[in-house]
Amino acid sequence: MKRRNFIGSIAAGSTVLSSTSLVTGGGIVESHSKIEKSKASLKADVVIAGGGLGGCAAALGALRNNLKVILLEETDWIGGQLSQQGVPPDEHQWIETHGATQLYRDFRQSVRQYYKRNYPLTESAKSREHLNPGDGSVSRLCHEPRVTVAVLTDMLASYISSGKLTLLLEHKVVSAQVTGNKVASVDAIDKKDGKGITLNAPYFVDATELGDLLPLTGTEFVIGTESKSETKELHAPEKGNPGNNQAFTVCFAIDYQPGENHVIQRPAEYDFWKNFIPKMNPAWSGKLLDLSYSNPKTLEPKQLGFHPEGISTGDKLNLWNYRKILSKDNFLPGTYNGDITIVNWPQNDYFLGDLVGANEKEFKKHFERGKQLSLSLLYWLQTEAPRPDGGKGWPGIRLRKDVMGTEDGLAKYPYVRESRRIKAVFTIKEEHVGAANRALITGKESGNTAAKFYDSVGIGYYHIDLHPSTGGDNYIDFASLPFQIPLGALLPVRMENLLPANKNIGTTHITNGCYRLHPVEWSIGEAVGLLVKYASEKKVLPRVVRENKELLREFQEFVRREGIETEWR
């Protein structure tokens, strides 16, 4: 294996001096780079920015079809939501058999095999076909972030060794060179030493968490909430707001050591967060740091339970068990003296500032405040959370810094629920996938199905789940229908060789709520990787694949042969 490529340290050259963006009167963002031409440059068939699930899936789709790929990741972990952000997979109930790509299911199976091969599981756990290492209630596959990194690294290893894949960890795209409707190259910076590198390719994929390449390349995009007059969506507000985006969360992992004291130093902003009452419409249930929150579906106050030994809390959900990623009962006695759980709860959703469209200074400011909220929640659990015995606080709760791989014990990157979104050839609206809105359109009150897209290149399912927002919206949570992923939503209206592969596809603020989850992001990315291969081979623009009936039919047959379902069964 080419170790230098693997650790992402091959970039060399001059230092990036500066990069600025100009918003013109027409609202189009043009990138004006002042970066000194880097001595280092690389070339591939496709450059993919963002090593999350969409980015890795796009890379694998392209690589297995013999394309040369450069994959950049801003952190030192690939895996996105599952790893650097610390979020176990949110999936639908049919995930074990269908409703995702074959490659995604292979990944899931590899996670289970990793535990069976490397961990001292009990015989019962080892024999379980659908092993759930953490037995968390949120997912059938709650597992440790590091296992995601290990499994994805294994999936990419042979391509790195053969030279087909250049993996640049801790690299971030900071500017782009654009000619007309095409991206010519992008400049990236090595975050470790500040050195720059120029990346050249016929195709570029934006798989970043916030759609970073869109403003850098002048690709038209939207952010925030559209108005009802714009989209005619049932749950859209009367007035749109570009600054209204879902909360982000800084996740962390904890275990519980009874009789020990692991209370952290009192966070600097603890007094603020302890007394903070969210200003929401409709109103929040009370203080944010409390075991009460707004029921996402009814918005009425709802009580939660908490007991760090996993003991039942009656009819109240025990938050400890919700995102539990390691259950000691699945391992031989003495291996673990407690469970490990991920804290990604209503209490550490941060909505006092927006990351979407934020500059570097604003991003750092809100990321740090999000960390303070999470540390304040931890301190509250350790010192003030109500116990069933009438006492307060659980000092034995221990921050597991090793699980997240950081010095402060918090996730390497915020869990981002919303991104810049391309202005797409086709935009998915609530009328296409929302159960109630779909019924209004079709006139069918029962037995309804999501819209059938003639250009489907994948499928997915999750209810429409919008967390409290920076604009003061409380939860927006309602039923959707098993849906398709239309090719038109992956095509920018103007740019010819830049494609989205994350939460930046052509959805609205509303429909992003069901297209943003783990397996859907993977399906989007894999379809994009295959689209690059097909368009390159046919020597046509990606949009032509959709416009030409014969090419579209052939491309859909291609993706189905590659293990991507395009219709629900």
VOGU-3710 file (C-alpha; in Angstrom, 3 decimals, decimal comma):
1> mkrrnfigsi> 0,000/0,000/0,000  1,208/3,514/-0,798  1,347/4,715/2,772  1,965/8,358/1,878  -1,195/8,371/-0,213  -3,125/6,599/2,524  -2,321/9,112/5,237  -3,022/11,997/2,922  0,403/13,584/3,099  1,420/13,612/-0,534
11> aagstvlsst> 0,511/17,244/-1,106  3,449/19,556/-1,487  4,009/22,989/-2,931  3,538/26,641/-2,195  1,475/27,978/0,671  -2,064/29,145/0,071  -2,093/32,898/0,474  -5,779/33,802/0,360  -9,079/33,058/-1,319  -12,059/35,351/-1,702
21> slvtgggive> -15,544/35,027/-3,161  -17,606/37,808/-4,688  -21,388/37,828/-4,802  -22,519/39,689/-7,893  -25,673/41,749/-8,182  -27,385/38,837/-9,907  -26,739/36,586/-6,944  -24,223/34,372/-8,732  -21,138/33,580/-6,717  -17,890/33,855/-8,648
31> shskiekska> -14,641/32,490/-7,281  -11,671/34,827/-7,541  -8,562/32,984/-6,397  -5,427/34,793/-5,244  -3,659/31,544/-4,552  -0,154/31,315/-5,865  0,062/28,517/-8,389  0,994/25,438/-6,432  4,095/23,503/-7,396  2,222/20,351/-6,530
41> slkadvviag> -0,593/19,150/-8,728  -2,481/15,936/-9,270  -4,784/14,708/-12,004  -7,498/12,088/-12,041  -10,724/11,186/-13,823  -12,738/12,655/-10,974  -11,982/14,746/-7,892  -14,322/14,122/-4,952  -14,347/16,665/-2,123  -15,675/15,149/1,082
51> gglggcaaal> -14,947/11,709/2,491  -18,333/11,102/4,093  -20,697/8,327/3,069  -21,664/10,015/-0,202  -18,041/10,749/-1,065  -16,840/7,230/-0,271  -19,737/5,682/-2,192  -19,052/7,922/-5,203  -15,392/6,950/-5,078  -16,170/3,226/-4,859
61> galrnnlkvi> -18,656/3,444/-7,720  -16,076/5,132/-9,924  -13,126/3,012/-8,789  -14,741/-0,344/-9,437  -15,364/0,890/-12,980  -11,678/1,612/-13,496  -11,670/5,390/-13,061  -8,853/7,174/-11,291  -10,067/9,094/-8,250  -8,778/11,785/-5,908
71> lleetdwigg> -10,741/11,830/-2,649  -10,278/14,679/-0,157  -11,446/14,697/3,435  -11,292/17,706/5,729  -10,768/15,632/8,894  -8,477/12,668/9,521  -11,391/10,175/9,397  -13,442/9,089/6,419  -17,050/8,102/7,054  -18,849/11,409/7,651
81> qlsqqgvppd> -22,011/11,004/9,697  -21,016/7,536/10,909  -17,507/8,400/12,065  -16,284/11,974/12,346  -19,766/13,119/13,411  -20,486/10,113/15,644  -24,034/9,339/14,471  -25,168/5,679/14,290  -27,112/4,961/11,099  -30,687/6,187/10,808
91> ehqwiethga> -32,336/3,628/8,537  -35,729/2,294/7,504  -37,287/-0,977/8,613  -36,524/-2,899/5,396  -32,804/-2,140/5,326  -31,648/-5,736/5,879  -33,153/-6,953/2,604  -33,820/-4,028/0,281  -34,231/-0,282/0,003  -30,507/0,503/-0,314
101> tqlyrdfrqs> -27,712/-0,305/-2,707  -26,004/-3,690/-2,558  -22,740/-1,953/-1,750  -24,282/-0,222/1,259  -25,599/-3,539/2,517  -22,135/-5,047/1,925  -20,705/-2,274/4,079  -23,193/-3,037/6,832  -22,362/-6,723/6,694  -18,651/-5,902/6,849
111> vrqyykrnyp> -19,242/-3,930/10,045  -20,803/-7,003/11,618  -18,019/-9,243/10,365  -15,446/-6,829/11,778  -16,890/-7,332/15,243  -17,174/-11,088/14,805  -13,585/-11,303/13,594  -11,902/-8,921/16,034  -13,978/-8,702/19,222  -14,553/-11,249/22,013
121> ltesaksreh> -18,275/-11,640/21,402  -20,427/-14,073/23,312  -21,475/-17,160/21,366  -25,006/-15,820/21,270  -23,911/-12,481/19,769  -21,512/-14,146/17,325  -24,240/-16,411/15,991  -26,685/-13,537/15,476  -27,096/-12,872/11,756  -28,209/-9,302/12,337
131> lnpgdgsvsr> -25,802/-8,470/15,134  -26,338/-5,019/16,603  -23,102/-4,372/18,573  -24,630/-1,662/20,730  -28,240/-2,848/20,793  -29,209/0,814/20,531  -32,865/1,378/19,735  -32,255/3,958/17,013  -30,739/1,464/14,573  -30,196/-2,199/13,812
141> lcheprvtva> -26,483/-1,476/13,511  -25,315/0,834/16,305  -21,524/0,609/16,301  -18,349/2,529/17,104  -17,147/5,319/14,794  -13,690/3,749/14,509  -15,203/0,571/13,075  -16,742/2,593/10,244  -13,306/4,082/9,536  -11,695/0,638/9,564
151> vltdmlasyi> -14,284/-0,957/7,283  -14,293/1,887/4,744  -10,496/1,902/4,760  -10,525/-1,822/3,982  -12,969/-1,211/1,121  -10,627/1,412/-0,363  -7,320/-0,282/0,428  -6,695/-2,134/-2,839  -7,434/0,990/-4,872  -4,954/3,001/-2,813
161> ssgkltllle> -2,343/0,285/-3,231  -2,864/0,104/-6,998  -2,614/3,869/-7,373  -6,182/4,279/-8,652  -7,165/6,206/-5,540  -5,331/9,116/-3,963  -6,759/9,760/-0,518  -5,939/13,191/0,879  -6,910/13,362/4,540  -7,009/16,719/6,342
171> hkvvsaqvtg> -7,314/18,530/3,019  -9,901/21,153/2,163  -10,772/22,776/-1,160  -10,360/26,545/-0,848  -10,750/27,854/-4,410  -11,646/26,822/-7,924  -10,778/27,772/-11,466  -13,878/27,893/-13,650  -14,162/28,409/-17,385  -17,681/29,075/-18,570
181> nkvasvdaid> -19,905/26,289/-17,254  -17,070/23,946/-16,348  -14,743/23,610/-13,389  -11,170/23,404/-14,699  -9,402/22,674/-11,416  -9,605/23,215/-7,678  -7,004/24,246/-5,148  -6,837/22,470/-1,819  -4,890/23,177/1,329  -3,207/20,662/3,584
191> kkdgkgitln> -4,556/21,606/7,014  -1,497/20,133/8,714  1,194/22,268/7,091  -0,689/24,860/5,047  0,706/23,726/1,731  -1,416/23,971/-1,373  -2,103/21,524/-4,151  -3,953/21,890/-7,462  -6,297/19,100/-8,493  -7,299/18,593/-12,113
201> apyfvdatel> -10,018/16,371/-13,552  -12,802/16,277/-16,158  -15,316/15,870/-13,290  -15,696/17,229/-9,768  -18,019/15,943/-7,060  -19,118/18,019/-4,079  -19,629/15,513/-1,264  -18,797/18,026/1,474  -21,107/18,334/4,449  -22,115/21,922/3,683
211> gdllpltgte> -21,857/22,078/-0,110  -18,560/23,947/0,058  -17,758/23,683/-3,653  -20,960/25,358/-4,772  -19,992/28,974/-3,952  -16,343/28,345/-4,864  -17,303/27,216/-8,365  -20,144/29,671/-8,948  -22,682/26,856/-9,004  -26,167/28,226/-8,372
221> fvigteskse> -27,568/27,124/-5,018  -30,216/27,839/-2,423  -30,113/27,745/1,360  -32,667/27,792/4,132  -36,433/27,747/3,902  -38,505/28,308/0,782  -41,901/30,022/1,012  -45,207/28,338/0,290  -45,629/30,562/-2,765  -42,331/29,232/-4,152
231> tkelhapekg> -42,874/25,513/-3,651  -46,612/25,105/-2,902  -45,577/22,672/-0,165  -48,073/21,858/2,551  -45,621/22,432/5,403  -43,684/25,343/3,902  -43,961/28,699/5,727  -45,692/31,702/4,215  -42,378/33,547/4,092  -39,057/32,003/3,094
241> npgnnqaftv> -35,860/32,571/5,050  -32,380/31,720/3,645  -30,963/31,909/7,172  -33,363/29,334/8,582  -31,609/25,960/8,736  -31,855/22,925/10,982  -29,854/22,687/14,186  -26,500/20,940/14,178  -25,214/18,757/17,000  -21,762/18,149/18,464
251> cfaidyqpge> -21,949/14,516/19,516  -19,894/12,752/22,190  -19,591/9,296/23,739  -19,931/8,333/27,403  -19,869/5,261/29,603  -20,751/4,809/33,264  -18,433/3,763/36,072  -20,482/3,373/39,286  -18,781/4,621/42,438  -16,230/6,685/40,519
261> nhviqrpaey> -16,044/10,444/39,973  -15,479/11,584/36,415  -17,091/15,013/36,674  -15,512/17,351/34,141  -14,459/20,923/34,821  -17,464/23,239/34,858  -17,858/24,474/31,244  -17,334/28,196/30,654  -20,887/28,645/29,292  -22,608/26,316/31,750
271> dfwknfipkm> -24,639/29,024/33,489  -25,962/30,211/30,127  -26,977/26,776/28,887  -28,326/25,613/32,255  -30,889/28,416/32,211  -31,462/28,596/28,462  -35,087/28,388/27,306  -35,409/28,031/23,521  -37,579/30,586/21,773  -39,536/28,413/19,377
281> npawsgklld> -42,766/28,541/17,427  -44,695/26,609/18,681  -43,142/26,982/22,134  -40,506/24,599/23,503  -41,354/22,576/26,608  -39,144/24,572/29,009  -35,406/24,626/29,604  -33,191/22,936/27,036  -31,165/21,055/29,697  -34,036/19,034/31,037
291> lsysnpktle> -35,587/15,592/30,602  -38,545/17,193/28,889  -38,696/18,204/25,235  -41,207/18,920/22,498  -42,752/15,785/21,028  -41,595/16,051/17,375  -44,960/14,961/15,978  -47,385/16,777/18,312  -45,075/19,484/19,762  -46,606/18,863/23,171
301> pkqlgfhpeg> -44,209/18,547/26,142  -42,917/14,994/26,451  -40,937/13,435/29,285  -37,789/11,415/28,676  -36,056/8,993/31,008  -32,398/8,569/31,833  -30,526/5,850/33,687  -26,873/5,133/32,757  -27,151/1,449/33,642  -29,755/0,955/30,931
311> istgdklnlw> -32,467/0,193/33,466  -36,020/0,639/32,237  -37,544/4,054/32,886  -41,104/2,849/32,411  -43,024/4,348/29,537  -40,373/7,038/29,103  -37,594/6,451/26,581  -34,310/5,876/28,426  -31,949/8,135/26,493  -29,020/5,952/27,526
321> nyrkilskdn> -30,304/3,099/25,362  -31,254/5,232/22,371  -27,883/5,538/20,600  -25,966/2,891/22,548  -23,061/1,796/20,338  -21,581/-0,905/22,555  -23,544/-3,228/24,811  -21,378/-5,062/27,342  -23,820/-7,983/27,246  -22,740/-8,798/23,675
331> flpgtyngdi> -19,158/-9,451/24,800  -17,485/-12,014/27,018  -17,768/-11,281/30,746  -15,063/-8,895/31,924  -14,441/-7,368/28,497  -16,394/-4,213/29,326  -17,671/-3,078/32,687  -20,270/-0,825/31,129  -22,034/0,178/27,925  -20,995/3,045/25,675
341> tivnwpqndy> -23,598/5,417/24,284  -23,602/8,395/21,934  -25,163/11,663/23,082  -27,056/13,108/20,133  -30,225/14,208/21,875  -32,702/17,117/21,753  -30,728/18,672/24,626  -27,584/19,283/22,560  -29,132/20,456/19,307  -27,542/23,866/18,636
351> flgdlvgane> -29,656/26,463/16,811  -28,292/29,838/17,959  -26,172/30,176/14,835  -26,052/28,835/11,321  -23,241/26,824/9,710  -24,802/26,830/6,240  -23,169/29,658/4,350  -21,017/30,650/7,337  -17,518/31,967/6,764  -14,597/30,329/8,536
361> kefkkhferg> -14,773/32,665/11,527  -18,505/32,132/11,993  -18,145/28,372/11,568  -15,514/28,194/14,310  -17,553/30,422/16,611  -20,711/28,325/16,377  -18,832/25,015/16,427  -17,181/26,105/19,683  -20,502/27,198/21,159  -21,992/23,879/20,082
371> kqlslsllyw> -19,173/22,173/21,967  -19,947/24,270/25,027  -23,582/23,170/24,843  -22,577/19,506/24,670  -20,087/19,836/27,529  -22,734/21,669/29,547  -25,157/18,800/28,946  -22,496/16,344/30,111  -21,795/18,392/33,248  -25,545/18,633/33,926
381> lqteaprpdg> -25,901/14,844/33,627  -22,987/14,366/36,014  -24,118/16,905/38,608  -27,792/17,868/38,316  -29,820/15,400/36,258  -32,668/13,944/38,345  -32,192/10,336/39,464  -34,981/7,830/40,106  -33,937/7,691/43,782  -34,581/11,412/44,154
391> gkgwpgirlr> -30,930/12,418/44,068  -29,163/14,536/41,508  -26,381/13,796/39,047  -24,391/10,762/37,981  -20,695/11,530/38,705  -19,703/8,110/37,359  -20,571/9,145/33,806  -17,265/9,267/31,945  -16,483/11,139/28,739  -14,937/8,583/26,362
401> kdvmgtedgl> -12,472/10,712/24,430  -10,995/7,674/22,699  -14,285/6,824/20,992  -14,340/10,102/19,064  -10,572/10,226/18,625  -10,205/13,796/19,867  -8,474/15,505/22,770  -11,676/17,150/23,991  -13,767/14,001/23,526  -16,205/15,734/21,172
411> akypyvresr> -16,874/14,802/17,571  -14,332/15,868/14,981  -17,023/17,645/12,978  -20,560/18,860/13,726  -23,432/16,579/12,790  -24,857/18,688/9,973  -28,477/18,121/8,950  -28,723/20,719/6,212  -26,481/22,086/3,485  -26,390/24,422/0,542
421> rikavftike> -28,525/22,802/-2,163  -27,956/23,032/-5,884  -30,491/24,736/-8,075  -31,273/21,533/-9,894  -32,748/20,538/-13,228  -35,471/18,940/-11,103  -36,327/19,758/-7,489  -37,944/17,193/-5,188  -40,860/18,777/-3,345  -43,183/17,675/-0,582
431> ehvgaanral> -45,874/16,885/-3,136  -43,620/14,114/-4,451  -42,805/12,336/-1,188  -44,865/13,721/1,740  -47,773/11,434/2,636  -50,341/14,171/3,336  -49,248/16,472/0,514  -49,159/13,521/-1,883  -52,717/12,610/-0,921  -53,854/16,161/-1,732
441> itgkesgnta> -52,214/15,958/-5,154  -53,476/12,496/-6,086  -56,808/12,546/-4,270  -56,019/9,198/-2,676  -56,366/9,019/1,076  -54,916/5,534/1,463  -52,649/3,193/-0,425  -50,753/6,190/-1,746  -47,238/5,962/-3,111  -44,524/8,516/-3,686
451> akfydsvgig> -44,163/10,070/-7,121  -42,706/7,795/-9,787  -39,657/9,408/-11,357  -38,925/8,235/-14,886  -35,251/9,047/-14,311  -34,887/7,195/-10,989  -31,323/6,198/-10,094  -31,935/4,995/-6,544  -34,427/4,639/-3,718  -34,676/5,447/-0,036
461> yyhidlhpst> -37,004/6,015/2,855  -37,222/8,009/6,060  -39,956/10,144/7,534  -39,594/13,892/6,993  -37,641/14,871/10,079  -36,699/18,518/10,564  -35,080/19,459/13,861  -35,539/22,858/15,542  -34,077/25,570/13,367  -32,009/28,708/13,518
471> ggdnyidfas> -35,119/30,662/12,492  -37,078/29,512/15,533  -39,109/26,662/14,075  -39,823/23,811/16,454  -39,753/20,244/15,113  -41,401/19,595/11,762  -41,913/15,844/11,687  -44,439/13,949/9,573  -44,915/10,909/7,380  -43,331/10,442/4,010
481> lpfqiplgal> -43,553/7,581/1,510  -40,841/5,222/0,202  -39,272/7,353/-2,504  -37,010/7,350/-5,533  -33,938/9,466/-6,234  -34,404/11,266/-9,564  -31,371/11,896/-11,741  -32,628/15,423/-12,370  -32,060/16,285/-8,696  -28,353/15,441/-9,125
491> lpvrmenllp> -27,853/17,833/-12,041  -27,120/21,559/-11,548  -29,097/23,855/-13,833  -25,960/25,249/-15,473  -22,686/23,679/-14,394  -21,707/20,787/-16,608  -19,043/18,830/-14,735  -19,809/19,371/-11,058  -22,166/16,962/-9,308  -23,541/16,851/-5,724
501> anknigtthi> -23,184/13,738/-3,557  -24,409/14,628/-0,096  -27,231/16,742/1,358  -26,650/19,274/-1,440  -28,899/17,733/-4,097  -32,037/19,330/-5,518  -34,376/19,068/-2,543  -36,264/21,754/-0,678  -35,794/22,576/2,996  -38,761/20,274/3,647
511> tngcyrlhpv> -37,751/17,258/1,537  -34,163/17,461/2,718  -35,683/16,077/5,919  -36,010/12,602/4,385  -33,175/12,619/1,817  -30,431/13,463/4,349  -30,022/10,119/6,120  -27,140/7,654/5,897  -28,289/5,081/3,291  -29,808/7,754/1,048
521> ewsigeavgl> -26,603/9,783/1,065  -24,731/6,604/0,133  -27,163/5,864/-2,714  -26,794/9,402/-4,064  -23,009/9,179/-3,981  -22,826/5,781/-5,629  -25,180/6,878/-8,428  -23,014/9,951/-9,019  -19,841/7,846/-9,231  -21,500/5,649/-11,838
531> lvkyasekkv> -22,825/8,694/-13,720  -19,282/10,039/-14,055  -18,192/6,689/-15,496  -21,099/6,442/-17,916  -20,946/10,048/-19,151  -17,180/9,784/-19,605  -17,475/6,565/-21,561  -20,235/7,917/-23,813  -18,466/11,288/-24,131  -21,625/13,205/-23,252
541> lprvvrenke> -22,520/15,662/-20,522  -24,384/14,192/-17,530  -27,497/16,217/-18,376  -27,592/14,589/-21,829  -27,922/11,193/-20,164  -31,237/12,360/-18,725  -32,378/14,159/-21,867  -31,756/11,229/-24,218  -34,264/8,429/-23,653  -31,971/5,699/-24,948
551> llrefqefvr> -28,997/6,867/-22,899  -31,181/7,158/-19,800  -32,562/3,640/-20,273  -29,039/2,282/-20,745  -27,713/4,174/-17,717  -30,518/2,898/-15,504  -29,767/-0,649/-16,639  -26,123/-0,003/-15,782  -26,857/1,176/-12,237  -29,182/-1,763/-11,652
561> regietewr> -26,446/-4,176/-12,760  -24,192/-2,428/-10,258  -26,598/-3,281/-7,433  -28,666/-0,106/-7,193  -32,422/-0,511/-6,897  -34,388/2,110/-8,817  -37,900/1,027/-7,782  -39,453/-0,177/-4,534  -40,669/-3,755/-4,456
//
